[in-house]
Amino acid sequence: MNETIENKEFGEIENRSALERIDRKYIWNEISSVLNFDKGIFYTIKELFVRPGKTVREFLVYDRKRLVKPIIFVIFSSLFFVISQQFFGFQTGTAPDNIDSEGVKKAFEWVGENFGIVNILMGFFIGFWIRLFFLKSKFNIYEIFILVFFIVGIGNIIFTIFGIIESGTGFEVNNLAYFAALLYSAWAIGNFFKKKSFWSYFKGLLSYIFGTTMGSFLIVFIGILIDIINKSS
């Protein structure tokens, strides 16, 4: 349906296609599109768990409407982790309590308060190493970051699941959670590039380890700088 709209500010007349009214039906349809298994957040999680390589390749090449956008997915999964952590009170995915440096503690506290931003930054480190290990790949650095953000988002969900298990059982599962996220990430990266090549998965494993280690070193380095500044002031 076309509707003639008069732009009073500029005195112009333009024809625009009228959008659907925002009412109860519209809101319900929007919620349903996000919370179903045909597209939206649940569909994205399911597909990334079952067939990550094929899912991301199809997102890059064929269809970008069914999956949640990667940055939004990282932010959503980060919020899901933070809210679950506050509700269940688990320590999985957080820094250990035996850190002596006050500056490092503050740096990790900031990480916990800004989990979504930190995960996006961590994704850049992982993407950097993936690019180095897969230089001959046909995918450019921007497409690799799309892959990484989807993987990091699933990693957040893995940490959340293990955290809920920890709160229910009382067993500390932080190392198991990291190991599960590591294995998933290595599998997802290898599956994306060459799913029948052992070296593809091995390089995916190294990319995740080097990327997360690099990010952790940066956090510790910032914490040490905080200590130096506090001592000198």
VENBEL-V402863 format. One record per residue. N is the residue number from 1. RES is the residue in three letters. PSI is psi in radians with two decimals (999 if undefined). NEAR is the number of other C-alpha atoms within 12 Angstrom. D_CENTER is the distance of its C-alpha to the mean C-alpha in Angstrom with 2 decimals. Layout:
BEGIN
N	RES	PSI	NEAR	D_CENTER
N	RES	PSI	NEAR	D_CENTER
END
This chain:
BEGIN
1	MET	2.25	9	39.33
2	ASN	2.54	11	40.19
3	GLU	2.28	12	40.99
4	THR	2.11	13	42.86
5	ILE	2.22	16	41.29
6	GLU	2.15	13	43.29
7	ASN	1.77	12	41.49
8	LYS	-0.51	9	43.79
9	GLU	-0.72	8	42.38
10	PHE	-0.11	9	43.07
11	GLY	0.50	9	45.73
12	GLU	2.68	11	44.07
13	ILE	2.25	13	44.03
14	GLU	2.61	15	41.12
15	ASN	2.21	13	40.27
16	ARG	2.65	13	36.87
17	SER	2.13	11	35.55
18	ALA	2.37	13	35.19
19	LEU	2.87	11	31.92
20	GLU	2.45	14	31.90
21	ARG	2.48	9	32.92
22	ILE	1.80	12	30.31
23	ASP	-2.91	11	31.82
24	ARG	-0.71	11	31.12
25	LYS	-0.74	12	30.87
26	TYR	-0.81	14	28.36
27	ILE	-0.75	14	26.12
28	TRP	-0.74	14	26.39
29	ASN	-0.67	16	25.57
30	GLU	-0.76	18	22.40
31	ILE	-0.75	16	21.28
32	SER	-0.64	18	22.39
33	SER	-0.49	22	20.52
34	VAL	-0.64	24	17.18
35	LEU	0.56	21	18.25
36	ASN	3.13	21	19.91
37	PHE	0.16	18	19.45
38	ASP	-0.49	19	20.64
39	LYS	2.94	24	17.78
40	GLY	-2.84	28	15.14
41	ILE	-0.77	35	12.50
42	PHE	-0.69	26	14.60
43	TYR	-0.75	26	15.48
44	THR	-0.82	38	11.97
45	ILE	-0.81	38	11.26
46	LYS	-0.85	24	14.78
47	GLU	-0.66	29	14.79
48	LEU	-0.50	39	11.74
49	PHE	-0.65	28	13.45
50	VAL	-0.83	18	16.84
51	ARG	1.23	24	16.75
52	PRO	-0.78	36	13.53
53	GLY	-0.90	34	15.64
54	LYS	-0.69	25	17.86
55	THR	-0.81	32	15.32
56	VAL	-0.68	39	13.44
57	ARG	-0.72	29	16.94
58	GLU	-0.63	22	18.31
59	PHE	-0.71	26	15.70
60	LEU	-0.60	25	16.69
61	VAL	-0.68	13	20.37
62	TYR	-0.88	13	21.55
63	ASP	2.05	16	19.72
64	ARG	0.30	19	16.92
65	LYS	-0.46	20	18.06
66	ARG	-0.53	28	17.10
67	LEU	2.61	36	13.31
68	VAL	2.46	37	11.19
69	LYS	2.47	27	10.32
70	PRO	-0.76	37	7.02
71	ILE	-0.75	27	6.84
72	ILE	-0.65	24	8.16
73	PHE	-0.74	36	5.91
74	VAL	-0.80	38	2.99
75	ILE	-0.78	30	6.52
76	PHE	-0.85	32	8.04
77	SER	-0.58	37	6.43
78	SER	-0.76	36	7.00
79	LEU	-0.69	25	10.35
80	PHE	-0.73	29	11.05
81	PHE	-0.86	38	10.88
82	VAL	-0.80	31	13.03
83	ILE	-0.74	22	15.41
84	SER	-0.69	27	15.90
85	GLN	-0.74	30	16.60
86	GLN	-0.63	19	19.10
87	PHE	-0.78	15	20.67
88	PHE	-0.34	23	21.10
89	GLY	0.47	21	21.50
90	PHE	2.82	30	19.88
91	GLN	-0.04	31	19.20
92	THR	2.34	36	16.67
93	GLY	0.01	38	13.86
94	THR	2.97	33	16.12
95	ALA	2.61	24	18.64
96	PRO	2.72	17	22.01
97	ASP	-0.22	15	24.89
98	ASN	0.45	10	27.38
99	ILE	2.21	18	26.35
100	ASP	-0.58	15	29.61
101	SER	2.17	23	28.51
102	GLU	-0.63	23	28.19
103	GLY	-0.74	24	26.32
104	VAL	-0.68	29	23.66
105	LYS	-0.77	26	23.46
106	LYS	-0.68	25	23.01
107	ALA	-0.76	30	20.28
108	PHE	-0.54	32	18.29
109	GLU	-0.71	22	19.22
110	TRP	-0.67	21	17.79
111	VAL	-0.78	30	14.47
112	GLY	-0.59	27	14.66
113	GLU	-0.33	21	15.68
114	ASN	0.87	19	13.01
115	PHE	-0.69	31	9.97
116	GLY	-0.80	29	7.63
117	ILE	-0.75	24	9.58
118	VAL	-0.70	30	9.76
119	ASN	-0.63	41	6.20
120	ILE	-0.76	35	6.59
121	LEU	-0.72	29	9.98
122	MET	-0.62	36	9.26
123	GLY	-0.60	41	7.56
124	PHE	-0.67	33	10.92
125	PHE	-0.79	32	12.88
126	ILE	-0.76	41	11.63
127	GLY	-0.63	42	12.23
128	PHE	-0.79	30	15.57
129	TRP	-0.63	31	16.69
130	ILE	-0.74	43	15.82
131	ARG	-0.68	31	17.94
132	LEU	-0.73	21	20.67
133	PHE	-0.37	28	20.87
134	PHE	0.90	28	20.84
135	LEU	-0.54	17	23.08
136	LYS	0.05	13	25.10
137	SER	2.63	18	22.33
138	LYS	-0.21	15	22.97
139	PHE	2.37	22	19.39
140	ASN	3.08	19	19.06
141	ILE	-0.59	25	16.60
142	TYR	-0.70	19	14.95
143	GLU	-0.59	27	14.51
144	ILE	-0.68	38	13.15
145	PHE	-0.59	31	10.36
146	ILE	-0.83	39	9.61
147	LEU	-0.83	45	9.61
148	VAL	-0.76	47	7.46
149	PHE	-0.63	43	4.45
150	PHE	-0.73	48	5.41
151	ILE	-0.77	50	6.18
152	VAL	-0.67	49	3.67
153	GLY	-0.77	44	2.84
154	ILE	-0.63	42	6.51
155	GLY	-0.71	40	7.09
156	ASN	-0.71	44	6.69
157	ILE	-0.66	40	9.03
158	ILE	-0.79	34	11.17
159	PHE	-0.65	37	11.74
160	THR	-0.77	38	12.64
161	ILE	-0.81	30	15.02
162	PHE	-0.59	34	16.64
163	GLY	-0.71	37	17.00
164	ILE	-0.67	32	18.84
165	ILE	-0.72	25	20.94
166	GLU	-0.77	26	21.77
167	SER	-0.50	23	22.94
168	GLY	-0.52	15	25.02
169	THR	-0.44	13	26.61
170	GLY	-0.07	17	26.86
171	PHE	2.40	18	25.83
172	GLU	2.12	22	23.44
173	VAL	0.39	27	20.71
174	ASN	-0.79	28	18.44
175	ASN	-0.69	21	19.46
176	LEU	-0.68	21	19.13
177	ALA	-0.79	30	15.54
178	TYR	-0.71	29	14.69
179	PHE	-0.73	21	16.96
180	ALA	-0.76	25	15.40
181	ALA	-0.65	32	11.84
182	LEU	-0.84	34	13.83
183	LEU	-0.76	29	15.88
184	TYR	-0.80	35	13.26
185	SER	-0.76	45	11.48
186	ALA	-0.74	39	15.06
187	TRP	-0.77	35	16.09
188	ALA	-0.75	43	13.38
189	ILE	-0.84	49	14.06
190	GLY	-0.69	36	17.76
191	ASN	-0.53	34	17.84
192	PHE	-0.70	39	16.47
193	PHE	-1.22	35	19.19
194	LYS	1.66	25	22.22
195	LYS	-0.23	22	21.90
196	LYS	0.12	14	25.52
197	SER	2.19	16	25.42
198	PHE	-0.71	17	25.14
199	TRP	-0.48	21	24.47
200	SER	-0.75	27	21.41
201	TYR	-0.66	30	19.80
202	PHE	-0.74	28	21.35
203	LYS	-0.58	34	19.98
204	GLY	-0.70	41	16.47
205	LEU	-0.84	31	17.17
206	LEU	-0.65	31	18.54
207	SER	-0.76	38	15.74
208	TYR	-0.77	41	13.23
209	ILE	-0.86	28	16.06
210	PHE	-0.68	27	17.19
211	GLY	-0.83	35	13.91
212	THR	-0.63	33	13.06
213	THR	-0.74	20	16.81
214	MET	-0.74	24	17.11
215	GLY	-0.70	28	14.61
216	SER	-0.72	26	16.50
217	PHE	-0.66	19	19.75
218	LEU	-0.73	22	18.90
219	ILE	-0.78	28	18.32
220	VAL	-0.72	28	21.60
221	PHE	-0.74	21	23.36
222	ILE	-0.70	24	22.62
223	GLY	-0.69	27	23.93
224	ILE	-0.70	24	27.03
225	LEU	-0.68	20	27.63
226	ILE	-0.75	22	27.61
227	ASP	-0.76	21	30.21
228	ILE	-0.75	16	32.32
229	ILE	-0.71	13	32.35
230	ASN	-0.66	13	33.28
231	LYS	-0.58	12	36.07
232	SER	-0.27	8	37.48
233	SER	999	7	37.65
END
